[in-house]
């Protein structure tokens, strides 16, 4: 048996991330379906650990105690990205798409819990193969998997990460075919839409913002303040009500409030370019640590039930997208492109959504509205609905 301390575990997490990045650049399949680098490298590391353990060669224990800190930081950066000013730019279309994502989270939990009960599994396993791993992806699977394991469901983290990986691939596979079906059936073509000014887009993306040590430290200060206050409020809420509210959820919602208070005072304090970098780094490290330590031997017996639940999830999102959401979004070219994004992040992650839409627009023509609405909702706003739905479901069945 070998045990690695915190520093060595972080080193392995970074090494795993770099390995995943290298493999993504070298293997077309991984790049095509936008499989995150931490997932690629982390799963490979987990497979090696499982092999060594299975053949009684070596048991490797990792000190992942800092994983929660990186996770907390990431979700705080997500909250700081949820500016209500973005709603004005996206307009009615963004609201409809956002509400559809909230409904999808609810439906995915209903599907997961219902099938889990039919198969005589713990309902919380159904939650892990519901909105947690489908719409939430690897980040939410890691976060809520830890919470559900604390509630007594062994292997919840491994189940969530495995389901998120399968969902990620499925989201990349079905998005393009669904959009092409809609394009052909309704003879859709790009149309003249209301132009979103370059100035407005610049304000959202803040591409021109210069990063220096002073402004970067201000972003760090804001993030850590939200983390501290949010964790305290989350713990206090749980103690007072008995309703499980993880600290990272409190931090995220405090960050949303702080972001919009600051925006009303001054629009130049929050720099999303710096916050995005911090978010990307912490996400990469905590996902790598989570995937490295996934205990694959715990979910072998659940492989078939998990695949069945995921298959139903895929069928549901395809039917909902084609027959309901497409019409709600306007039944036009922009709507079809957004459907590609919806299936991408509804089963996987925002990069999946972008990849699906990019494949469509590169062949048929641009869609400014789709590339504004989908990333904003998928990357930031979606958690405002999804997280309360997931937490409520967990508390109902815990």
C-alpha positions in Angstrom: 0.0 0.0 0.0 1.2 3.5 -0.9 -0.3 6.7 0.5 0.3 10.0 -1.1 0.0 13.3 0.9 -1.8 16.5 -0.2 1.0 18.0 -2.2 1.8 14.8 -4.1 -1.9 14.3 -4.8 -2.2 17.8 -6.3 0.9 17.0 -8.4 -0.7 13.9 -9.7 -3.9 15.8 -10.4 -2.0 18.3 -12.5 -0.1 15.5 -14.3 -3.3 13.8 -15.0 -4.8 17.0 -16.4 -1.7 17.5 -18.7 -1.9 13.9 -19.8 -5.6 14.3 -20.7 -4.8 17.5 -22.7 -2.1 15.7 -24.6 -4.4 12.7 -25.4 -7.2 15.0 -26.5 -4.9 16.7 -29.0 -3.7 13.3 -30.3 -6.9 11.3 -30.4 -9.6 12.7 -32.8 -12.5 10.9 -31.0 -11.8 12.6 -27.7 -11.5 16.0 -29.4 -14.6 15.5 -31.5 -16.8 14.8 -28.5 -15.1 17.5 -26.3 -14.3 15.0 -23.5 -12.7 17.1 -20.8 -9.0 16.6 -20.2 -9.5 15.8 -16.5 -11.9 13.1 -17.4 -9.6 11.5 -19.9 -6.5 11.5 -17.7 -8.4 10.9 -14.5 -10.3 7.8 -15.8 -7.0 6.4 -17.2 -5.4 6.8 -13.8 -8.5 5.3 -12.1 -8.3 2.3 -14.5 -4.7 1.7 -13.6 -5.5 1.9 -9.8 -8.4 -0.5 -10.3 -6.1 -2.9 -12.2 -3.4 -2.9 -9.6 -6.0 -3.4 -6.8 -7.9 -6.1 -8.7 -4.8 -8.2 -9.1 -3.6 -7.6 -5.6 -0.4 -5.9 -6.9 -0.7 -2.5 -5.1 -3.3 -0.4 -3.3 -2.9 3.4 -3.8 -4.5 5.9 -1.4 -4.7 9.6 -2.3 -5.2 12.5 0.1 -8.0 14.4 -1.7 -8.8 16.6 1.3 -8.2 19.8 -0.7 -10.6 18.7 -3.4 -13.5 20.4 -1.6 -11.6 23.7 -1.5 -11.1 23.7 -5.3 -14.7 22.7 -5.8 -15.9 25.5 -3.5 -13.8 28.0 -5.5 -15.1 26.8 -8.8 -18.8 27.0 -7.9 -18.2 30.5 -6.4 -16.8 31.6 -9.8 -19.9 30.2 -11.5 -22.1 32.4 -9.2 -20.1 35.5 -10.0 -20.8 34.9 -13.7 -24.5 35.1 -13.2 -25.2 38.8 -14.0 -28.8 39.7 -14.3 -27.8 42.2 -17.0 -27.2 39.2 -19.3 -31.0 38.6 -19.2 -31.6 41.9 -20.9 -29.3 41.1 -23.8 -30.7 37.6 -24.4 -34.3 38.8 -24.1 -37.4 36.6 -24.3 -35.5 33.8 -26.0 -33.0 33.5 -23.2 -35.9 33.3 -20.6 -37.6 30.5 -22.5 -34.4 28.5 -23.0 -33.5 29.0 -19.3 -36.9 27.8 -18.1 -36.6 24.8 -20.4 -33.3 23.9 -18.7 -35.0 24.2 -15.3 -37.8 21.8 -16.5 -35.2 19.4 -17.9 -33.5 19.2 -14.5 -36.8 18.4 -12.8 -37.6 15.8 -15.5 -34.2 14.1 -15.3 -34.6 13.7 -11.6 -38.1 12.2 -11.9 -36.8 9.8 -14.6 -33.7 8.8 -12.5 -35.6 8.3 -9.2 -38.6 6.5 -10.9 -36.4 3.9 -12.7 -34.2 3.4 -9.7 -37.3 2.6 -7.6 -38.5 0.2 -10.3 -35.1 -1.6 -10.2 -35.2 -1.6 -6.4 -32.2 0.7 -6.1 -31.7 3.6 -3.6 -33.6 6.6 -5.0 -30.5 8.7 -4.4 -28.7 6.6 -7.0 -31.4 7.8 -9.4 -30.7 11.3 -8.4 -27.0 10.8 -9.3 -28.0 9.6 -12.8 -30.5 12.4 -13.1 -29.9 16.1 -13.3 -26.7 15.8 -11.2 -24.7 13.9 -13.8 -26.8 14.7 -17.0 -27.4 18.4 -16.9 -24.9 19.0 -14.1 -22.0 17.1 -15.7 -18.8 16.1 -14.0 -18.6 19.2 -11.8 -22.1 18.6 -10.2 -21.5 14.8 -10.1 -18.3 15.4 -8.0 -20.0 18.0 -5.7 -23.3 16.2 -5.0 -21.7 12.7 -5.2 -19.7 13.6 -2.1 -22.8 14.9 -0.3 -24.8 11.7 -1.2 -22.0 9.5 0.0 -22.1 11.3 3.3 -25.8 10.4 3.5 -24.9 6.7 3.3 -25.0 5.8 -0.4 -21.7 4.0 -1.1 -20.2 4.6 -4.5 -22.4 7.6 -5.3 -19.5 9.7 -6.5 -18.3 6.9 -8.8 -21.8 6.4 -10.1 -22.2 10.1 -10.9 -18.9 10.4 -12.6 -19.4 7.3 -14.7 -22.9 8.5 -15.7 -21.6 12.0 -16.5 -19.0 10.5 -18.8 -21.5 8.4 -20.7 -23.9 11.4 -20.9 -21.1 13.6 -22.3 -20.5 11.2 -25.2 -24.3 10.8 -25.8 -24.8 14.6 -25.9 -22.1 14.9 -28.6 -23.5 12.0 -30.6 -27.2 13.0 -30.8 -27.0 16.8 -31.1 -25.9 17.0 -34.8 -28.4 14.3 -36.1 -31.3 16.0 -34.3 -30.5 19.4 -35.7 -30.1 18.0 -39.2 -33.4 16.3 -38.9 -35.1 19.6 -38.0 -33.3 21.4 -40.8 -34.4 19.0 -43.4 -38.0 18.6 -42.2 -38.7 22.3 -42.0 -36.3 23.5 -44.7 -34.6 25.9 -42.4 -32.1 28.5 -43.4 -30.2 31.3 -41.6 -32.4 34.4 -41.4 -31.7 38.1 -40.7 -31.9 38.6 -37.0 -31.5 41.6 -34.7 -27.9 42.3 -34.5 -26.2 42.2 -31.1 -23.8 45.0 -31.1 -20.1 44.3 -30.7 -20.0 46.7 -27.8 -22.7 44.7 -25.9 -20.9 41.4 -26.6 -17.7 43.0 -25.5 -19.2 44.0 -22.2 -20.4 40.4 -21.6 -17.2 38.7 -22.6 -14.8 41.4 -21.4 -12.2 40.2 -23.9 -10.3 43.4 -23.8 -9.9 43.5 -20.0 -6.3 43.7 -19.0 -5.2 41.5 -16.1 -2.7 42.8 -13.6 -1.8 41.7 -10.1 -3.9 44.4 -8.4 -7.1 43.7 -10.3 -6.5 39.9 -10.0 -6.1 40.1 -6.3 -9.4 42.0 -6.1 -11.1 39.1 -7.9 -9.5 36.7 -5.4 -10.7 38.8 -2.5 -14.3 38.8 -3.8 -14.2 35.0 -4.5 -12.9 34.2 -1.0 -15.4 36.6 0.7 -18.3 34.8 -1.1 -16.8 31.4 -0.1 -16.5 32.4 3.5 -19.9 34.0 3.9 -21.6 31.4 1.7 -20.2 28.4 3.6 -21.2 30.0 7.0 -24.7 30.7 5.8 -25.0 27.2 4.3 -23.9 25.5 7.5 -26.2 27.7 9.6 -29.2 27.0 7.3 -28.6 23.3 7.6 -28.2 23.4 11.4 -31.4 25.5 11.8 -33.7 23.6 9.3 -32.2 20.1 9.0 -32.4 20.7 5.2 -29.0 19.7 3.6 -27.4 22.7 2.0 -23.8 22.0 1.1 -21.4 24.9 1.6 -20.5 25.3 -2.0 -24.2 25.9 -2.8 -24.4 28.7 -0.3 -21.2 30.2 -1.7 -22.6 30.1 -5.3 -25.8 31.9 -4.4 -24.0 34.5 -2.2 -21.8 35.1 -5.3 -24.8 35.7 -7.5 -26.1 38.3 -5.0 -22.7 39.9 -4.6 -22.2 40.1 -8.3 -25.4 41.9 -9.0 -25.0 44.3 -6.0 -21.5 45.2 -7.3 -22.9 45.6 -10.9 -25.4 48.2 -9.6 -22.6 50.1 -7.9 -19.9 49.8 -10.6 -19.6 47.8 -13.7 -15.8 47.7 -13.6 -15.1 45.8 -10.4 -15.9 42.3 -11.5 -13.5 41.1 -14.2 -14.9 37.8 -15.7 -11.7 37.2 -17.6 -9.7 36.8 -14.3 -12.6 34.9 -12.6 -12.9 32.6 -15.6 -9.2 31.7 -15.4 -9.5 31.0 -11.6 -12.6 28.9 -12.4 -11.0 26.9 -15.2 -7.9 26.1 -13.0 -9.9 25.1 -9.9 -12.3 23.1 -12.1 -9.5 21.2 -13.8 -7.8 20.3 -10.5 -10.9 19.2 -8.6 -12.2 17.2 -11.5 -8.8 15.5 -11.9 -8.7 14.7 -8.2 -12.2 13.3 -8.3 -11.7 11.1 -11.4 -8.3 9.9 -10.1 -9.9 8.6 -7.0 -13.1 7.1 -8.6 -13.6 3.6 -7.2 -14.7 1.7 -10.3 -14.9 -1.6 -8.5 -17.9 -0.2 -6.6 -20.2 0.2 -9.6 -19.5 -2.9 -11.7 -22.8 -4.5 -10.5 -24.8 -1.4 -11.4 -23.5 -1.1 -14.9 -26.7 -2.3 -16.7 -29.2 -0.3 -14.5 -27.1 2.8 -15.0 -27.0 2.4 -18.8 -30.8 1.8 -18.8 -31.5 5.0 -16.9 -29.1 7.0 -19.2 -30.8 5.5 -22.3 -34.2 6.8 -21.1 -32.6 10.2 -20.4 -31.3 10.4 -23.9 -34.6 9.4 -25.5 -36.5 11.9 -23.3 -34.3 14.9 -24.2 -34.5 14.0 -27.9 -38.3 13.9 -27.9 -38.6 17.0 -25.7 -36.2 18.9 -27.9 -37.9 18.0 -31.2 -41.5 18.2 -30.4 -41.7 20.8 -27.7 -38.7 23.1 -27.2 -38.1 23.6 -30.9 -41.5 25.1 -31.3 -41.2 27.2 -28.1 -38.0 28.7 -29.4 -39.7 29.9 -32.6 -39.5 26.9 -34.9 -36.8 28.6 -37.0 -33.1 28.3 -37.8 -31.9 29.9 -34.6 -34.2 27.5 -32.7 -32.7 24.5 -34.4 -29.1 25.6 -33.6 -30.1 26.1 -30.0 -31.6 22.6 -29.9 -28.1 21.3 -30.8 -26.7 23.2 -27.8 -29.6 22.1 -25.5 -28.9 18.4 -26.2 -25.1 19.0 -25.7 -25.2 20.6 -22.3 -28.4 18.8 -21.2 -26.5 15.5 -21.3 -23.0 16.7 -21.0 -21.4 20.1 -20.7 -21.4 23.6 -22.3 -18.3 22.7 -24.5 -20.5 19.9 -26.0 -23.2 22.5 -26.7 -20.8 24.8 -28.4 -19.3 21.9 -30.4 -22.8 20.8 -31.6 -23.7 24.3 -32.6 -20.4 25.0 -34.3 -20.8 21.9 -36.5 -24.2 23.2 -37.6 -23.3 26.8 -38.3 -20.1 25.9 -40.1 -22.3 24.0 -42.6 -25.4 26.1 -42.8 -24.6 29.6 -41.6 -24.3 31.8 -38.5 -26.7 32.1 -35.6 -25.8 35.0 -33.3 -28.7 34.4 -31.0 -27.9 30.8 -30.4 -24.2 31.6 -29.6 -25.3 34.2 -27.1 -28.2 32.4 -25.3 -26.8 28.8 -25.0 -23.3 29.7 -23.5 -24.9 32.2 -21.0 -27.4 29.7 -19.8 -25.2 26.6 -20.0 -22.2 28.1 -18.3 -23.8 30.3 -15.6 -27.6 30.7 -15.3 -28.6 27.0 -15.4 -27.4 26.4 -11.9 -29.9 28.9 -10.5 -32.7 26.4 -11.3 -30.8 23.1 -11.3 -29.1 23.3 -7.9 -32.3 24.0 -5.9 -34.1 21.2 -7.8 -31.3 18.7 -7.1 -31.0 19.7 -3.4 -34.8 19.4 -2.9 -34.8 16.0 -4.5 -31.9 14.8 -2.3 -33.7 16.0 0.8 -36.9 14.3 -0.2 -35.3 10.9 -0.5 -32.5 11.1 2.1 
